[in-house]
Amino acid sequence: MSVAGRNTTSFAGNAKGAASSVSYYQRQYFNASSAVERLQERYDRLKEKCQPFLQELEHFPKLVEVFVKKVKELFSIKEAQGRKEREDRAAARK
């Protein structure tokens, strides 16, 4: 076989290899693309399901502030009662 014949065969082999590579990467691209679409749909459904929770989460800092305020009030009341009882015991001992 001449040099030109070998180059033609080599070129044809390379062309087939390139075509199969293109086909492979196209399949990979379409598989990845469809996977991304499925994930996007799942994300959108999850976001829709969580929307009420996310809206309530905006009010959470206010609720925490009210809760902490009430707890502080309860502790201060209990502390005042304990102080009064100690003072009453001390007065009764005198």
MOCORVEN-V969629 format. One record per backbone hydrogen bond with DSSP energy under -1.0 kcal/mol. CO is the residue of the C=O (numbers start at 1). NH is the residue of the N-H. Records with the same first field share a line. If there is no record, write none. Layout:
CO: NH ; NH
//
This chain:
2: 6
3: 7
4: 8
5: 9
6: 10
7: 11
8: 12
9: 13
10: 14
11: 15
12: 16
13: 17
14: 18
15: 19
16: 20
17: 21
18: 22
19: 23
20: 24
21: 25
22: 26
23: 27
24: 28
25: 29
26: 30
27: 31
28: 32
29: 33
30: 34
31: 35
32: 36
33: 37
34: 38
35: 39
36: 40
37: 41
38: 42
39: 43
40: 44
41: 45
42: 46
43: 47
44: 48
45: 49
46: 50
50: 54
51: 55
52: 56
53: 57
56: 59
59: 63
60: 64
61: 65
62: 66
63: 67
64: 68
65: 69
66: 70
67: 71
68: 72
69: 73
70: 74
71: 75
72: 76
73: 77
74: 78
75: 79
76: 80
77: 81
78: 82
79: 83
80: 84
81: 85
82: 86
83: 87
84: 88
85: 89
86: 90
87: 91
88: 92
89: 93
90: 94
//
